[in-house]
Amino acid sequence: VDGFVEVWDYETGRIKSDLRYQADDQYMMHQKPVLALDFSKDSELLASGSQDGQVKVWKVRTGQCLRRFDHAHDEGITLLKFDRTGTHVLSASFDGLVRLHGLKSGKVLKEFRGHKSYVNSAVFSVDGQYVVTASSDGTCKVWDYRTADCVHTFSPVTGSLETSVHSVL
């Protein structure tokens, strides 16, 4: 595992050499290993998150870093997700937090706090009104997107074995 972010052609199984920066052996990169990636809906932007809690947003066509969140989290990034407009990025982490980052402002806009272990997955609801998260603490939480309040927690049945939730779709 390294800090390189490479764009591959899924049909040929080769690095995309039509991206000039990659043809010149220049790559998007982090100082620490990259743990999470997500493309924007139009595939123009790529968010990458590393083991040291840093998030970067890249313009895929040029390899230019458009935005850096050097201390997005205190621990490694487990998931990144663009919103449907491509102007915000949701990040989840081993620190148990989920944060919403504004690409224009470069700031953390919201924090979804309440899991007792690291967060494995997070998605926006189709209507954009909620964020749903899943954690190694065995819970799934539904959050109000506007207020960042937890509106519902789904927990394992009392007395059941310890459970970890790895994904929400």
C-alpha positions as CSV (number, residue, x, y, z in Angstrom):
1,V,0.0,0.0,0.0
2,D,1.4,3.4,-1.0
3,G,0.3,7.0,-1.4
4,F,0.0,6.9,-5.2
5,V,-3.4,7.5,-6.9
6,E,-3.4,6.0,-10.4
7,V,-6.2,6.0,-13.0
8,W,-6.5,2.8,-14.9
9,D,-8.4,1.9,-18.0
10,Y,-10.9,-0.8,-17.0
11,E,-11.1,-2.3,-20.5
12,T,-7.3,-2.7,-21.1
13,G,-6.2,-3.1,-17.5
14,R,-3.5,-0.5,-18.1
15,I,-2.7,2.8,-16.6
16,K,-4.5,5.5,-18.6
17,S,-1.6,7.0,-20.7
18,D,-4.0,9.5,-22.3
19,L,-3.8,11.4,-19.1
20,R,-0.6,13.4,-19.8
21,Y,0.6,13.6,-16.2
22,Q,0.5,9.8,-15.9
23,A,2.2,9.4,-19.3
24,D,5.0,11.6,-17.9
25,D,5.2,9.4,-14.7
26,Q,3.6,12.2,-12.6
27,Y,0.9,10.9,-10.2
28,M,-1.6,12.2,-7.8
29,M,-0.3,11.2,-4.4
30,H,-0.4,11.4,-0.6
31,Q,2.5,11.0,1.8
32,K,0.8,8.1,3.5
33,P,-1.1,5.1,2.1
34,V,-4.4,5.8,0.4
35,L,-7.3,4.0,2.0
36,A,-10.4,5.5,0.3
37,L,-11.5,6.9,-3.1
38,D,-14.6,8.3,-4.7
39,F,-15.4,9.8,-8.1
40,S,-17.8,12.7,-8.5
41,K,-21.0,11.9,-10.4
42,D,-19.6,13.3,-13.6
43,S,-16.2,11.6,-13.0
44,E,-14.4,14.9,-13.4
45,L,-13.3,14.9,-9.7
46,L,-11.7,12.3,-7.6
47,A,-11.5,12.4,-3.8
48,S,-8.8,10.4,-2.0
49,G,-8.2,9.8,1.7
50,S,-5.1,8.5,3.4
51,Q,-4.0,6.7,6.5
52,D,-3.0,10.0,8.2
53,G,-6.6,11.5,8.0
54,Q,-5.9,13.7,5.0
55,V,-8.4,14.2,2.2
56,K,-7.5,15.6,-1.3
57,V,-9.8,16.4,-4.2
58,W,-8.3,16.1,-7.7
59,K,-9.2,17.1,-11.2
60,V,-8.8,13.8,-13.0
61,R,-8.1,15.2,-16.4
62,T,-5.1,17.3,-15.2
63,G,-4.0,15.6,-12.0
64,Q,-4.2,19.0,-10.2
65,C,-5.1,18.9,-6.5
66,L,-8.0,21.3,-6.2
67,R,-8.6,21.1,-2.4
68,R,-6.7,19.6,0.5
69,F,-8.1,18.9,3.9
70,D,-4.9,18.2,5.8
71,H,-6.5,17.3,9.1
72,A,-9.9,16.0,7.9
73,H,-9.8,13.4,10.7
74,D,-7.4,12.3,13.5
75,E,-7.1,8.8,12.1
76,G,-7.3,7.1,8.7
77,I,-10.1,7.7,6.2
78,T,-12.3,4.7,5.7
79,L,-14.7,6.1,3.1
80,L,-15.3,9.1,0.9
81,K,-18.5,10.0,-0.9
82,F,-19.4,13.0,-3.1
83,D,-22.8,14.5,-2.8
84,R,-25.0,14.6,-5.9
85,T,-23.9,18.2,-6.7
86,G,-20.2,17.4,-6.5
87,T,-19.6,20.4,-4.2
88,H,-19.4,18.5,-0.9
89,V,-17.5,15.4,0.2
90,L,-18.5,13.2,3.1
91,S,-15.6,11.4,4.9
92,A,-15.7,8.6,7.4
93,S,-12.8,7.5,9.6
94,F,-11.3,5.2,12.1
95,D,-11.8,8.0,14.6
96,G,-15.6,7.2,14.6
97,L,-16.6,10.4,13.0
98,V,-18.3,11.4,9.7
99,R,-17.6,14.9,8.4
100,L,-19.0,16.9,5.5
101,H,-16.4,19.1,3.7
102,G,-17.2,22.0,1.5
103,L,-15.1,22.1,-1.7
104,K,-15.6,25.8,-2.2
105,S,-15.0,26.9,1.4
106,G,-12.4,24.3,2.2
107,K,-13.9,23.9,5.6
108,V,-15.7,21.2,7.6
109,L,-19.3,22.1,7.3
110,K,-20.9,19.4,9.5
111,E,-19.9,16.6,11.8
112,F,-22.0,13.5,12.5
113,R,-20.9,12.3,15.9
114,G,-22.3,9.3,17.8
115,H,-20.7,6.0,16.8
116,K,-18.6,4.2,19.4
117,S,-16.2,2.7,16.9
118,Y,-14.9,3.4,13.4
119,V,-17.3,4.1,10.6
120,N,-17.2,1.7,7.7
121,S,-19.7,3.2,5.3
122,A,-21.8,6.3,4.7
123,V,-24.3,7.2,2.0
124,F,-26.6,10.1,1.1
125,S,-30.3,9.3,0.8
126,V,-31.6,9.6,-2.7
127,D,-33.6,12.8,-1.8
128,G,-30.5,14.2,-0.1
129,Q,-32.2,14.8,3.2
130,Y,-30.4,12.1,5.2
131,V,-27.0,10.5,5.7
132,V,-26.9,6.9,6.7
133,T,-23.8,5.5,8.4
134,A,-22.6,2.0,9.4
135,S,-20.1,1.3,12.1
136,S,-18.0,-1.4,13.6
137,D,-20.0,-0.7,16.8
138,G,-22.8,-2.7,15.2
139,T,-25.1,0.2,14.6
140,C,-26.5,2.0,11.5
141,K,-27.5,5.6,12.1
142,V,-29.7,7.9,10.1
143,W,-28.8,11.5,10.3
144,D,-30.7,14.7,9.3
145,Y,-28.4,16.2,6.6
146,R,-29.3,19.8,7.5
147,T,-28.9,19.6,11.3
148,A,-26.5,16.6,11.6
149,D,-28.8,15.2,14.3
150,C,-29.2,11.5,14.6
151,V,-32.8,10.7,13.9
152,H,-32.7,6.9,14.3
153,T,-30.2,4.2,15.4
154,F,-30.5,0.6,14.3
155,S,-28.8,-1.6,16.8
156,P,-28.2,-5.3,17.1
157,V,-30.6,-7.4,19.1
158,T,-29.7,-7.3,22.8
159,G,-27.7,-10.3,23.9
160,S,-26.6,-11.1,20.3
161,L,-23.0,-11.6,19.4
162,E,-20.9,-8.6,18.8
163,T,-21.7,-7.3,15.3
164,S,-19.9,-5.0,12.9
165,V,-21.8,-3.4,10.0
166,H,-19.6,-3.0,7.0
167,S,-21.8,-1.4,4.3
168,V,-25.0,0.5,3.7
169,L,-26.3,0.9,0.2
